[in-house]
Amino acid sequence: MIVGVPKEIKTREYRVGMVPAGVRALVGRGHKVLVEKDAGAGAGVSDNDFVRAGAAIARSAAEVWEKADLIIKVKEPLPAEYPHIREGQILYTYFHLAAAPELANVLLERRVSAVAYETIQTPDGALPLLKPMSEVAGKMAIQVGAACLEKEHGGKGVLLGGVPGVRRGRVAILGGGIVGTNAAKIAVGLGAEVSLLDINLDRLGYLDDVFLGRVTTLHSDSAQIEKAVCEADLVIGAVLIPGARAPKLVPEALIAEMTEGAVVVDVAVDQGGCIETCVPTTHDNPTYVKHGVVHYCVANMPGAVSQTSTFALTNATMKYALELADHGLSEATSRDPALALGVNLHGGQVTHQAVAHALGKEFTPLAAALAGSGEEPGGKSGAQRRPGAKGKEPRA
């Protein structure tokens, strides 16, 4: 199979979808890897590094998209990339389609297979490809929130850790998952007063034990949210429902009640955001002020720490990339139910129930979509299999 790695074009997005170790693994299995020129430069990976691992360097994104059967990215395709997308390609990246209906429609029209990092889910409910970037984003949320609280950045001028004789900053974290837990680690480490809200009492009990009482754990309901948000200097939105839009936990009226110069950081913004007043921003213009509250809503926060993020992400993504390249979509998803849950779209059908609900489209089970496109679970279509392949995915 030909695997393509284009350069990311989202604003200030310096990550890359593969590192040399991934190239070496794919090439060692007989695949060809085509990397766009300078795709890894922002993450500290040179073209020579890729070449030494066995990749070929393409001079343009168009060349990568034209030749590759499997495209591996970090962020969703942007409008400038839409013309390059070909029918039958497998696109493997973060999509967050519940909040991107225009992109979803383009991908459905092109009849591609959209395998989303964020919905690959293991039987225990874990999201292995979301976890590393959630860890990064959670830790970054406190860093950027602390900076936004500085007066020169529009904040109220509060130091999260305080000093003797002066109160510490108050942080409210909505969601006790990976993002929320990592945000709490950094906030506690800085010496802030931290409240963490979640609806899962078992999770709250676990976090109470982990933080040894240094975090106030609260059951998440409208009354507790209102109190925590109004008292907070910094609010972190860290809510996730796999594949679906984030619920709006903080209405605009509540934002209006916060003290002037308070800060909100909505890490859930790429899934629509859990704070009503949040809209996506970029690293070029990361903040805006509404009702006197500073909003930081960058949808690709981990891109700012691109070297850490790239290697953390590819450590997790390569397992499934190898499965897709070795076996093709149908057989790979038959072998691995976690990977099957990552397939959001196939053959013009929406194959993830939460995504279908969010987009207002009909849900088609993956097995039915594969059958409709001439494939059967556990097998490959005639177009995928070549004479002499001996049951394996064709390689180039």
N, C-alpha and C positions, 0 to 999 in steps of 0.2 A: 504494500500500500504506500502511496505517496502522502506524507504528512507535512502540512504547511504551517509555518509559524509567521504570521504577519506582524509588522510593527504596530503597537497600539497607537491610536490617534486621538483618544479622549484627552481633553485638556489636562496637561500636567500628569499624564499617566506614563510612568517610567518603567512599570513592570513589563515582563515578557512571559509568554506562555510556556516556555521550555528553557531548561538550562543544559549545558553540555552533557551532564550525566544522563539526562533523558534522551538526548540525541544518540549517545553511545549505546544505550539499551535498545532503542528502536533499530538502529543500524545493525546491531549485533543479531537481531532477529530477522534480518533480511529486508527491512523496510528502507525507504528513501526519505530523508528529511530535508525540506527546503525552507530556509530561514531568510526572511527579508533583510536586506542590508541594514546594519545598525539597529536591528530590532532589540538587541540586548544591551545597547550602550548605556541606557539610563539605569540599568541594574548592575552595572560593572562587568558585563559579559561582552567581550569583543567578538567581531566576526571571526578572527583567527581562533578564538576559543571554540567556536562552533565548528569551524573547519577541521580543527585537530580532532574533534570528537566524531567526525564523519559526515557533517552536514554539507549541503551545497548552499551557496549564497545567491539569492535572487536579487536583482537590481530594483525591483518594484513590487508593490503589493499586488498589482494586477497579475504578475507572473505567478506569485504564490497561490492566489485564489484560482487562477485558471488551471493550474496543474494538480493541485492537491485534492485528494479524496477525503481526507480528514483535516479540518482546520482546527488548530488549538490556539486559543486566545486567553486573555484575562478578562476583558470587559466585553460587553455586548457590541455587535456590529452597529456602527453609526451610519447615518444617511449616505455619507460619502462612500461607504463600503457596499451599500445595497446593490449597485450595478454589478459588482464582482461575484455575487452569490449565485451559485449554479444549482440546478435541480439535482437531487440525489446526493449532494454533499452531506457529510456529517460535520456539524459545528459543535465544538466542545468548549464551553466557556461559562462565565456567569452571564445569565440573561435577565433575571428578575422580570419576566414577561407580564406578571400580574399588573405591574405599573407601567408597562410599555406596549399598549395595544397597537400602535403604528408599526413597531418592529415585528410584533407577532403576526400582523397581517401580511407583511412583506415575506416573512419566512414561510407562512402558510401558502402564499401564492407561488413561491419558488419550490415548494414541496421538499424542503430540506429536513434532515433529522437534527433537531435541536436538543443536545444533551447538556443539561444545565447543572453546573457544579452545585448550585445551592439546593437542589432537590434530591441529589443522591443520598439515600438514607438507609442505614443498616438496620437489621431487625430489632435492635435495642433502641431505635429511635434517634440514634446519633447522626449528625450531618458532617461526615468526615472532611468534605471539601470546603465547607463553610467555616469549620472550626478554626483553622489557622488564621484566616483573615478576620474572623470575629475576635480572636485573641489580640491581634494587632489593633483593630479598630477600638476595642474596649480600652486598651491601655492608652491609645492616642486620644481618645475622647476626653480623658482627664487632662492630658497635656495641653490640648488646644483649648479646653474649657478654662483651665487656669490662666492661660495667656489672654483669653478674651475677657476675663474678669479684671484685667489691668485697666486702669483708667484711660491710658493712651489708646487702648483698643475699644473703647466705648463702654467698658464694664464699670462696676461700682467701686472698684479699687480695693477688693478684698483678697488677701493672701489666704489660700486654702488652709495652710498649716497654722496660720495665726502666729502670734508670739506671746510670751508670758504677759499676762495682764490684759490681753485682747482676745476676743472670741475667735475661734477657728471658723473657717468657711464651712457652709452646710451644703452637702451634695445629696441629691435625691436621684436614685437610679431606678428606672422603670423596667423591670425584667431581670430575672436572676439566672439567665442562661450564660453562655460563654462570654458574650459581650459584657453583660452586667457584672459577672464575677470578676473579669479582668479589670473592668473599670473600678470596681470596689477595691481590688488589690492596690492599685496605684493611688487611689484617693486616701485609703487608710495609711499607706506608706508616706504620703505627704502630711498626714496628721489632721485631715479634715474630719468633720462630723458626718457620718455616712448613714443614710437610710436607703434600704433596698426593698423594693416592692415586687411581689410575684403572687400569682394565683395558686401556685402549687405548694401546698403546705409541707410536703415531704422535701421539696427543694429548699424551702426556707429553713427547715430543721437542719438540713445538711450544711447550709451556708452559716447558720448560727454556730454550728460546731467548728467549722473550718476557721471562721474569723474570731472565735473565742470571745464573743460578745463585743468586739470592737466595731461591729456593724449592727445597726438597728434593723431587724427584719420585720416587715409589715405585710399583712395580707392585702393584696391589691384590689381595692374597691373604690368607687367614686369618692367616698368621703375621705379615705386615707390618701388617695392621690391628691385631692384638693388641698388637704392640710400640708402634705409633704412638699408639693410644688410651691405653694404660697410662701412657705418658710425657707425655701432653698435659695442659695446663691447660684448654684449650678444644677441643672436638671439634665440627665442623660436618658435619651430614649433608646431602649435596648430590647425591643419586643420583636419576636419573630414567630410567624406561622408559616411553615414550609410551603413555598409556592404561592401563597395567598398575599393579598394586600395586608399591610399592618393595620390593626385596629386603631382608631383615633381615641387615645386615652386622655389626651389633654386638649380640651376645646379652647377656642380662641378667647372666650370669656374668661377662662382661668389664666391664660397668659396675661391678659389685661390687668389681673389682680396682683401679679408679681411685682416686686419692688424694681424701681428703675435701675438699670445697669446689671440686672441679673442675666444669666446666660443659659441658653438651651443648646444642647448638641444632640441632634436626632440621627443616631447611627442607622435607624430603620428607614431613612429617607429613600434608599434605592428600592424599597418595597412599598413606597407611597407615604412613609412616615407615620409615626404614632402621635405626633404633635400637630394639631390642625393648622397652625400658622407656618409650618415648615414647607419650603419648596427647595428642590435641589439647587445647590450652588457648586462652584468649581474652586480649584486651588488658586485660580487667578483672582477671584472675588468671593472669598469663602464665607463672608458674613453680611448680614443686613440687620437693621433694627426695626422691630414692630412692637408697638405699645411700650416702648422704652426698653424692651428686652433684646439682647444681642442673640441672634440666631446663627449657629454654625451648622450647615447642612450639606457638606461636601459628600457626594455620593461615592467617591472612590478614595476615601481617606488613606487606606494603606499604600496607595500609590506614592505618597510623600516619603515613605521609608521603603523605597523600591527594592533595595538589595535584600533586606530582611524579608520583605513580603514575597518577593519572587521565589527565593529558595524555600521559604516555609510553605508556599502554595504548591510548588511543583513537587515537593516531597510527598504531598498527598494526591495530586492529580495524576501522576505518572502511572500508578497502578491501573487505573481505569483506561488511560490512554493506550497502554499496552494491550489490554483486553480488546479494545475497539479495533486496534490495528491488526492484531493477530487473528481475530475471529469474525470481524464485521459486526454490524449492529445487532442483527437478529440473534446470532449464536451467542454473542457476548452477553446480551441482556437475558437470554435464556439461562446461561450459566450463573449469572449474578443478579439476584433480585434487587440488590441495592442500586446497581447501575440502571436497571430497568426503570426504577422510580425517577431517575434523572432525565429520562426521555420526555420532554415536554411537548414536542411536536414531531410528527412523522407523516410523510406522504400527504400533506395538506390537512391533517387531522390533529386535534389537540388531545394529547394522550396522558395528560396529568390532570386529575380531577380538580384540584384546587386552582390551577391555572385556568382551566375551562370556566369554572365558576366566576373567577375574577374578571375574565374577559367577556363573559356573557355568551360563550360559545358552547356548542355541543361537545360533550366528552366522549371520546372513543378509546376503549381499552387498547393498550399497545398491541396485544396479540391480534386484535381485529384490524388495526391499522397496518400491521406487518402483512397480514393475509391479503388485505386490499391492495397492497403494493407488490404482490407477487412473491412475498416472503412468508416463511413459516417460522415460528419460534424454534430455535435450535438448528435452523438451516439457513441457506443463502439462496437468493434468487439467481436465476440464470445469468443476469447481468453482472452479479458479483463474482460468480464462479467462472474460472477460465479452464479450458482443457488442460489436463496435466497437473492441475493444482493439488490433486490428491486430498481433497477435502479441506484444504487450508485456504485462507484468504490470499488472493493474488498479490504478489509483491513486485515492486519495480525498483 
